[in-house]
C-alpha cells in the first residue's frame, strides 16, 4: 500500500520539478527564497552572464541557499553559446565536429567545455543536440546537429556525453525523439513529423539510443507532433512517447527535462500551466521555463497548478514525487562530481562519482576548440589567397530565437586584424539594393561575401550570384550548412558561425 506524502511535501515536490530562468546577473531575492523553499534547479541564459568571475559569484549565491542546486545552461558551443554570448564561442558547434568525424576530438571539445562550465559552478548543460538533421531546410536545428547520417550523429552524441560528464557536468541529450526533420520552429508553432515507426527507429532514435548507452544523465523532450506514436499530443505531453517509448522501450532511467514550456508549441495550444501538468503526468521530471517568464509569479503559478492537479486527481501524487526524486538524484550526483576532473571515455553511471584525471583528454589542451575549428574548414575552388585589404559583406538572416541574435559572427574582425585596412558592412533582407551597396563600398578591394544557410534564403543566394556576376573574384564564405553549390573562385565552408570558425576561415584565406 502506497503512503501518500503530506501537502507540504507536495508543494516542495512541485517546486523541485521547475527549472526557471530569471533576469539579472545576480540572483534576485525571490529566487533565493524559492531555492530555500525547495526549488532544486535554476536555468541560466545569456542575459545572466557577463564574465566567468561574475558567473562563479552568481552560482555561489545559489549554493549558499542550497549546496546541491542544479544550475543549468544552454551551452552547445558553436552558434548557441551563453558563456560567450557577447563575443562568440571558443568552440565550434556540432556540425563542425561532425564534418571532421573524429570522436576523440568531439570528446575532448566537450570535456574542455565542461571543465569551463564546472569552474563557473554550472553543473547541467542542456546539450548535446542528438537530432539527425535530415531536412536541410530545418529552421531551428541546422548546424546544431552533427549531421544527416544517423550513425555519425550517434557516435558523436555518445562522445560528447562522455566528454562533458567526465568533467562533472551532467549532459542533456535533446530533442527527443528527434527534431531534425521539421520545417517549423517550435518556438513559434507546433511542428509535425509524418514518418512511420520504421523510419523513426532507423533514423531519429539511433543517436538517443547511443546517448542512453553512454550514460546521458538527462534527456530533453521536443515539442513536436509524431502521429505514428501519438496523433493528439506533442512528445513533451505524450505518455506514449515519454513513458512508453523512452522509459519502457528504450529503458531510460535518467532525468527527462522538457524543452521550454513557454514556447508557442505548448503555450499557444495548451497554456503553460496545463501544459506543465500534462508534461509531468506524461513522464517528464523537470520543466524548463526559459525566456519571457522569469519571475516569481510564474514560478508560483506553475507550482500551484501542479499542486492543484494532485489535489484534484488529475496528476498522481506518486508521479510528482517520482519526478522530484529524479531531480534530487541528479542534484546529488553533481554535488559528488563537483571539482573532479576524471579521465574521459567511460560513461559515468548512476550513483558513481568521477575519479581523478591525470591530464587533459586525448592529449589536447585548452585551445582544442580552435584546433577543431581549423580542422573543420574546407576551401575549394581556384584563385589567389587574400594578401591585401578586402571588403567583407556579411549577409545576415533574421535572428533565430534558439541561437540568440546578439552573438556576433563572421570573418570581418579577424580579416581586419590580419589585413589592416579591410572594411566591412552588414547586409539584411530588407535592404533595397545590397549588391549595389557592397560594390560601391568595396571600390577596388576584393569582396568577401559571408553567408549563413544561403540555401534557405533566396535573397541571400541571389545577392551572391549578382556579386559573382559583377566581380568573379568574390570569395564566398558559408558559415551555415553548406548545401549550396560552391560559388566563386574561392568557396569556404566553416560548418558553423562560432568565433573560432571565423578565425579558422580567415587563417585559411590568408595563409596566416
Secondary structure as UniProt FT lines:
FT   HELIX           7..16
FT   STRAND          18..20
FT   HELIX           29..37
FT   STRAND          41..44
FT   HELIX           46..48
FT   HELIX           52..65
FT   TURN            67..68
FT   STRAND          70..73
FT   TURN            78..79
FT   TURN            83..87
FT   HELIX           94..100
FT   HELIX           103..119
FT   TURN            120..121
FT   STRAND          124..125
FT   TURN            136..137
FT   HELIX           142..144
FT   HELIX           150..166
FT   TURN            167..168
FT   STRAND          170..176
FT   TURN            180..181
FT   TURN            186..188
FT   STRAND          191..192
FT   HELIX           197..202
FT   HELIX           204..213
FT   TURN            214..215
FT   STRAND          218..221
FT   STRAND          224..225
FT   TURN            227..229
FT   HELIX           235..237
FT   HELIX           240..249
FT   STRAND          255..258
FT   TURN            261..262
FT   HELIX           264..267
FT   TURN            268..270
FT   HELIX           272..282
FT   STRAND          286..289
FT   TURN            291..292
FT   HELIX           296..311
FT   TURN            312..313
FT   HELIX           317..337
FT   TURN            338..339
FT   TURN            350..351
FT   HELIX           361..363
FT   TURN            366..367
FT   HELIX           368..376
FT   STRAND          378..380
FT   STRAND          390..396
FT   TURN            401..403
FT   TURN            405..406
FT   HELIX           412..418
FT   TURN            420..421
FT   STRAND          423..428
FT   TURN            429..430
FT   HELIX           434..442
FT   TURN            443..444
FT   STRAND          446..451
FT   HELIX           454..456
FT   HELIX           458..470
FT   TURN            472..473
FT   STRAND          475..478
FT   STRAND          490..493
FT   HELIX           499..510
//
